[in-house]
Amino acid sequence: MTSAPAAAVFDPALPWRRARSVALRPEPFGALVYHFGNRKLSFLKSKTLVTVVETLADHPSADATLVACGVPEAQRPAYLRALADLARSNMIEPRESL
């Protein structure tokens, strides 16, 4: 029996991406996020957070993604907590550097 991969420890200074087995479905409130491997469902309750998750792979780090998406400095801790939660549930995963 194979076990699911362990959730990565979230470090915003590292490069991340949406996990390969995750689908995003846009909704008026943000998006539904479904992991086909572990069958977890999450809700992204901000369109900006959806953009952050969709563009993580385009930037050298999660921190750089927040800057590129125009997340105000005062709101970044909340976005980092959301990304850490997504990493714990394997919705986002570490990737190789650009």
N, CA, C and O of each residue as an XYZ file, in Angstrom:
392
protein
N       0.844     -1.174      0.000
C       0.000      0.000      0.000
C       0.894      1.245      0.000
O       1.817      1.339      0.809
N       0.630      2.200     -0.899
C       1.410      3.430     -0.949
C       0.689      4.505     -0.175
O      -0.539      4.585     -0.191
N       1.450      5.319      0.492
C       0.839      6.410      1.249
C       0.928      7.693      0.444
O       1.758      7.826     -0.456
N       0.064      8.629      0.781
C       0.074      9.926      0.109
C       1.342     10.668      0.488
O       1.865     10.480      1.586
N       1.846     11.513     -0.409
C       3.049     12.262     -0.071
C       2.781     13.191      1.108
O       1.682     13.725      1.257
N       3.781     13.371      1.926
C       3.640     14.262      3.071
C       3.523     15.699      2.587
O       4.120     16.082      1.581
N       2.758     16.474      3.309
C       2.600     17.875      2.956
C       3.933     18.595      3.162
O       4.649     18.337      4.130
N       4.244     19.480      2.260
C       5.486     20.240      2.346
C       5.340     21.350      3.387
O       4.254     21.893      3.585
N       6.447     21.673      4.042
C       6.463     22.815      4.946
C       6.534     24.058      4.067
O       7.414     24.178      3.215
N       5.612     24.968      4.279
C       5.532     26.146      3.425
C       6.602     27.168      3.785
O       6.684     27.623      4.926
N       7.410     27.518      2.810
C       8.400     28.580      2.942
C       8.139     29.550      1.799
O       8.370     29.206      0.640
N       7.660     30.760      2.100
C       7.306     31.706      1.035
C       8.482     32.195      0.208
O       8.286     32.796     -0.848
N       9.699     31.949      0.669
C      10.878     32.367     -0.094
C      11.233     31.369     -1.193
O      12.086     31.648     -2.036
N      10.581     30.207     -1.185
C      10.859     29.168     -2.176
C       9.861     29.204     -3.325
O       8.791     29.801     -3.196
N      10.197     28.573     -4.449
C       9.268     28.501     -5.581
C       8.181     27.443     -5.345
O       8.466     26.360     -4.833
N       6.950     27.760     -5.718
C       5.778     26.891     -5.543
C       4.987     26.836     -6.827
O       5.216     27.622     -7.746
N       4.048     25.898     -6.887
C       3.103     25.807     -7.999
C       1.855     25.100     -7.494
O       1.863     24.441     -6.454
N       0.793     25.256     -8.256
C      -0.412     24.468     -7.971
C      -0.039     23.010     -8.213
O       0.635     22.690     -9.193
N      -0.475     22.132     -7.325
C      -0.148     20.718     -7.483
C      -0.714     20.198     -8.804
O      -1.769     20.640     -9.258
N      -0.007     19.268     -9.404
C      -0.406     18.735    -10.716
C      -1.769     18.052    -10.675
O      -2.491     18.058    -11.672
N      -2.125     17.471     -9.550
C      -3.403     16.750     -9.453
C      -4.523     17.612     -8.883
O      -5.500     17.095     -8.342
N      -4.374     18.929     -9.007
C      -5.366     19.864     -8.477
C      -6.020     20.630     -9.623
O      -5.358     21.080    -10.559
N      -7.336     20.762     -9.518
C      -8.097     21.551    -10.490
C      -8.744     22.731     -9.778
O      -9.206     22.616     -8.642
N      -8.769     23.861    -10.463
C      -9.446     25.057     -9.976
C     -10.700     25.288    -10.807
O     -10.658     25.233    -12.036
N     -11.810     25.545    -10.132
C     -13.026     25.894    -10.852
C     -13.462     27.277    -10.403
O     -13.850     27.459     -9.249
N     -13.405     28.257    -11.304
C     -13.796     29.616    -10.935
C     -15.249     29.677    -10.471
O     -16.119     28.998    -11.017
N     -15.491     30.491     -9.466
C     -16.814     30.735     -8.912
C     -16.932     32.227     -8.637
O     -15.914     32.916     -8.560
N     -18.145     32.742     -8.489
C     -18.301     34.177     -8.218
C     -17.550     34.651     -6.963
O     -17.122     35.804     -6.906
N     -17.388     33.789     -5.972
C     -16.706     34.155     -4.722
C     -15.199     33.985     -4.804
O     -14.478     34.492     -3.944
N     -14.706     33.284     -5.818
C     -13.286     32.974     -5.953
C     -13.120     31.708     -6.768
O     -13.146     31.749     -7.998
N     -12.942     30.550     -6.069
C     -12.806     29.287     -6.789
C     -12.938     28.094     -5.848
O     -12.690     28.182     -4.645
N     -13.338     26.980     -6.447
C     -13.266     25.689     -5.780
C     -11.953     25.055     -6.202
O     -11.557     25.144     -7.364
N     -11.283     24.417     -5.260
C     -10.018     23.745     -5.547
C     -10.199     22.291     -5.152
O     -10.532     21.984     -4.007
N      -9.976     21.392     -6.115
C     -10.169     19.967     -5.851
C      -8.884     19.205     -6.127
O      -8.264     19.364     -7.179
N      -8.495     18.374     -5.165
C      -7.314     17.529     -5.310
C      -7.779     16.128     -5.685
O      -8.442     15.460     -4.891
N      -7.436     15.683     -6.884
C      -7.890     14.378     -7.367
C      -7.221     13.214     -6.646
O      -7.762     12.108     -6.631
N      -6.063     13.441     -6.052
C      -5.360     12.377     -5.347
C      -5.944     12.088     -3.974
O      -6.268     10.943     -3.657
N      -6.078     13.142     -3.153
C      -6.578     12.932     -1.793
C      -8.057     13.289     -1.630
O      -8.625     13.158     -0.545
N      -8.666     13.739     -2.722
C     -10.096     14.063     -2.803
C     -10.517     15.183     -1.856
O     -11.672     15.250     -1.436
N      -9.578     16.055     -1.526
C      -9.893     17.209     -0.688
C     -10.459     18.326     -1.545
O     -10.054     18.528     -2.689
N     -11.397     19.038     -0.966
C     -12.011     20.192     -1.613
C     -11.746     21.409     -0.742
O     -11.962     21.369      0.469
N     -11.284     22.477     -1.348
C     -11.047     23.728     -0.639
C     -11.739     24.857     -1.385
O     -12.074     24.736     -2.563
N     -11.942     25.937     -0.683
C     -12.561     27.120     -1.255
C     -11.582     28.273     -1.171
O     -11.030     28.560     -0.109
N     -11.373     28.926     -2.292
C     -10.582     30.153     -2.312
C     -11.591     31.284     -2.347
O     -12.310     31.448     -3.332
N     -11.648     32.061     -1.283
C     -12.711     33.058     -1.129
C     -12.296     34.447     -1.580
O     -12.883     35.445     -1.162
N     -11.292     34.508     -2.428
C     -10.817     35.781     -2.945
C     -10.321     35.570     -4.374
O      -9.557     34.644     -4.649
N     -10.762     36.430     -5.266
C     -10.286     36.313     -6.647
C      -8.789     36.595     -6.738
O      -8.098     36.041     -7.594
N      -8.293     37.457     -5.854
C      -6.857     37.714     -5.842
C      -6.104     36.460     -5.426
O      -5.059     36.152     -6.000
N      -6.617     35.727     -4.434
C      -5.963     34.483     -4.019
C      -5.975     33.464     -5.153
O      -5.016     32.711     -5.323
N      -7.046     33.437     -5.921
C      -7.104     32.547     -7.087
C      -5.978     32.901     -8.054
O      -5.276     32.021     -8.551
N      -5.815     34.184     -8.315
C      -4.753     34.641     -9.213
C      -3.382     34.265     -8.660
O      -2.504     33.837     -9.409
N      -3.200     34.422     -7.362
C      -1.929     34.050     -6.730
C      -1.649     32.569     -6.966
O      -0.557     32.208     -7.403
N      -2.618     31.717     -6.682
C      -2.422     30.270     -6.834
C      -2.170     29.912     -8.303
O      -1.319     29.073     -8.600
N      -2.904     30.545     -9.214
C      -2.745     30.244    -10.640
C      -1.386     30.683    -11.179
O      -0.891     30.100    -12.144
N      -0.776     31.702    -10.571
C       0.472     32.242    -11.116
C       1.705     31.921    -10.284
O       2.786     32.431    -10.577
N       1.572     31.095     -9.258
C       2.731     30.737     -8.435
C       3.900     30.242     -9.283
O       5.048     30.602     -9.022
N       3.625     29.437    -10.274
C       4.688     28.841    -11.095
C       5.394     29.861    -11.991
O       6.448     29.567    -12.555
N       4.821     31.044    -12.123
C       5.406     32.066    -12.988
C       6.428     32.958    -12.272
O       7.040     33.828    -12.891
N       6.607     32.734    -10.969
C       7.447     33.628    -10.171
C       8.467     32.827     -9.369
O       8.257     31.644     -9.104
N       9.570     33.465     -8.980
C      10.637     32.741     -8.287
C      10.311     32.326     -6.852
O      11.019     31.499     -6.276
N       9.255     32.887     -6.269
C       8.878     32.528     -4.900
C       7.415     32.911     -4.663
O       6.809     33.637     -5.450
N       6.873     32.407     -3.566
C       5.512     32.804     -3.195
C       5.493     34.292     -2.859
O       4.554     34.999     -3.225
N       6.529     34.772     -2.162
C       6.611     36.206     -1.850
C       6.571     37.048     -3.121
O       5.851     38.044     -3.186
N       7.346     36.650     -4.133
C       7.378     37.396     -5.396
C       6.017     37.342     -6.089
O       5.619     38.304     -6.746
N       5.311     36.235     -5.949
C       3.977     36.121     -6.550
C       3.027     37.128     -5.918
O       2.257     37.782     -6.621
N       3.077     37.257     -4.591
C       2.199     38.222     -3.910
C       2.481     39.640     -4.389
O       1.554     40.418     -4.613
N       3.744     39.972     -4.544
C       4.117     41.304     -5.044
C       3.586     41.486     -6.460
O       2.979     42.512     -6.770
N       3.811     40.499     -7.318
C       3.387     40.591     -8.722
C       1.867     40.687     -8.847
O       1.361     41.311     -9.779
N       1.146     40.081     -7.925
C      -0.325     40.111     -7.974
C      -0.898     41.340     -7.282
O      -2.117     41.499     -7.206
N      -0.035     42.203     -6.781
C      -0.484     43.455     -6.184
C      -1.124     43.308     -4.812
O      -1.940     44.141     -4.417
N      -0.765     42.262     -4.083
C      -1.310     42.088     -2.736
C      -0.667     43.144     -1.829
O       0.556     43.185     -1.701
N      -1.486     43.998     -1.200
C      -0.921     45.034     -0.327
C      -0.127     44.426      0.828
O      -0.471     43.360      1.340
N       0.919     45.106      1.222
C       1.799     44.648      2.307
C       1.009     44.234      3.549
O       1.306     43.206      4.157
N       0.018     45.021      3.924
C      -0.767     44.737      5.136
C      -1.568     43.435      5.031
O      -1.895     42.823      6.048
N      -1.883     43.013      3.805
C      -2.676     41.794      3.618
C      -1.816     40.551      3.384
O      -2.338     39.436      3.383
N      -0.528     40.722      3.189
C       0.331     39.576      2.862
C       0.366     38.495      3.930
O       0.383     37.318      3.569
N       0.376     38.818      5.236
C       0.351     37.731      6.225
C      -0.869     36.813      6.075
O      -0.750     35.599      6.243
N      -2.024     37.373      5.765
C      -3.237     36.556      5.574
C      -3.090     35.671      4.340
O      -3.503     34.512      4.358
N      -2.512     36.200      3.280
C      -2.303     35.400      2.068
C      -1.271     34.301      2.314
O      -1.418     33.186      1.813
N      -0.235     34.610      3.079
C       0.767     33.592      3.395
C       0.165     32.477      4.241
O       0.508     31.308      4.060
N      -0.735     32.829      5.171
C      -1.420     31.793      5.951
C      -2.278     30.922      5.053
O      -2.316     29.703      5.219
N      -2.973     31.542      4.096
C      -3.802     30.774      3.158
C      -2.936     29.836      2.316
O      -3.303     28.681      2.099
N      -1.794     30.327      1.843
C      -0.898     29.479      1.049
C      -0.316     28.351      1.896
O      -0.153     27.234      1.406
N      -0.005     28.628      3.153
C       0.498     27.575      4.044
C      -0.568     26.499      4.240
O      -0.251     25.310      4.257
N      -1.820     26.906      4.387
C      -2.914     25.933      4.499
C      -3.023     25.093      3.231
O      -3.225     23.881      3.300
N      -2.889     25.737      2.076
C      -2.946     25.004      0.810
C      -1.773     24.039      0.680
O      -1.929     22.956      0.117
N      -0.611     24.411      1.186
C       0.543     23.505      1.156
C       0.303     22.308      2.072
O       0.627     21.177      1.709
N      -0.263     22.547      3.257
C      -0.545     21.445      4.189
C      -1.535     20.444      3.604
O      -1.460     19.250      3.895
N      -2.452     20.925      2.787
C      -3.438     20.022      2.183
C      -3.008     19.556      0.788
O      -3.805     18.982      0.046
N      -1.741     19.809      0.439
C      -1.150     19.362     -0.839
C      -1.812     19.980     -2.064
O      -1.753     19.397     -3.146
N      -2.439     21.140     -1.926
C      -3.037     21.833     -3.063
C      -1.972     22.582     -3.869
O      -2.090     22.737     -5.084
N      -0.934     23.042     -3.169
C       0.231     23.622     -3.838
C       1.434     22.804     -3.405
O       1.424     22.167     -2.352
N       2.471     22.831     -4.235
C       3.649     22.009     -3.953
C       4.915     22.762     -4.339
O       4.891     23.630     -5.212
N       6.023     22.421     -3.680
C       7.288     23.048     -4.070
C       7.660     22.660     -5.493
O       7.256     21.609     -5.989
N       8.430     23.518     -6.137
C       8.913     23.219     -7.488
C      10.349     23.662     -7.599
O      10.877     24.343     -6.720
N      10.973     23.269     -8.688
C      12.346     23.693     -8.950
C      12.369     25.191     -9.247
O      11.382     25.748     -9.728
N      13.466     25.820     -8.967
C      13.620     27.245     -9.258
C      13.522     27.518    -10.735
O      13.766     26.637    -11.559
N      13.162     28.754    -11.071
C      13.084     29.163    -12.484
C      14.449     29.173    -13.111
O      14.584     29.491    -14.293
